[in-house]
């Protein structure tokens, strides 16, 4: 039984009958969120570092908008990243649905054929 499932999985990988990109998008999504969080932390860290290093009050006041802008950019990146990943998932689900429809039409055509003809 396990040997059959391994053969089936290998056949799917070699023939592109079943796409593996759908589950991979989830891993790519979380990796992208990790990168975006690094961007957010680095922008806030840079703003705090500038605020601590500056002796003038103007430098410390300017660090606040830089930190806020960095967080807003990171939030926009999260939304764009999510939309892009959802787009890819939708495309691959459409592909799976088209495959299921093709199989259904093929089985209906096979059922409609006369018994004597191939």
N, C-alpha and C positions, 0 to 999 in steps of 0.2 A: 504494500500500500504506500509506504513512504517513498519507495523507488519510483512509483508512478507519479507522485507529486513532484519529485525532483526532476524527472523527465519533462513533466508538463511545464514547470517553471523554466527550465533551460530552453525548451521549445519556444515559450513566450518571449524570452530574452533574445533569442536568435532570429525570430521571424517578425518581430514588431506587431504581433497580433494583439498583445496587451502592453500598454505603455506603462513604464515604471516611473515616469516623470511626475505623476500626480502625488504619490507619497514622498518623492524627493523634494517637492516644493515646500513641504512643511519643514524639512530640515534646513533648506535654504532660507526660508522665512525667519526662523529663529536665529540663524547665523547673521542675517542682515540686521535683525533687531539688536544683536550683540554689538555689531559695528556702529550702529546708530547710537546706542547707549554710550559707547566709548567717545563718540563725537560730542555728545551732550556733557559727559563728565569732563572732557578736556576743555570745552568752552567755559564751563563754570569754573574749573580749576584755573584756567588762564586769567579769567576775570578776577578771581580772588587773589591770585598771585600778583597781578598788576596793582590791585587795591592795597595789598600789604607792602609792596615795594615802594609805591609812591608816597612821597612826604606831603605833597600839596593836596588840599582838599578836593580840588578839581579832578585830579586823577582818581581819587577814591569815588567821587560821584559818577565819573564816566564809566567805572567798572560795573555799575549796576545795570545800565542799559545794554552793555555788552553781554552780561550774563543772561539777561532776559531775552535778548535777540538770539543768543545761542540756544536757549531752551525752546524758543518758538521755531527756530529752524529745525531743531531735532524733532519737535512735534510734527511739523509739516513733513519731514522725511519719513516718520513712522506712518503717517497716513498715506503718503505716496507709495511706500514700500508695500503696505497692506493691499492697496488697490492693485498694484502690479502683480502681486502674488495671487490675488483672487482672480485676476484676469487670466493668468496662466491656468489656474485650476478650472475655470469655466471652459477654456478652450479644450482642455484634455477631457473634461466631462462630456462636452459635445462630441468629441471623437469616440468616446466609449458608447454614447447613445447611438451614434451613427453605426457603429459596429453591431450593436444589439439589433437595430432596425434591419441591417443587412442580413443578419442571421435569421431573423424572423421572416423576411421576405423569401429567403432561400428555402426555408423549411415549408412555407406555404406553397411555393412553386413546386417543390418536390412532392407535396401531398396532392396537388392537382394533376400531376402527370398520370396518364393511363398506366395500368399495371404492366402492359406488354411492351411499352416503349421506355427507353432509358432517359 
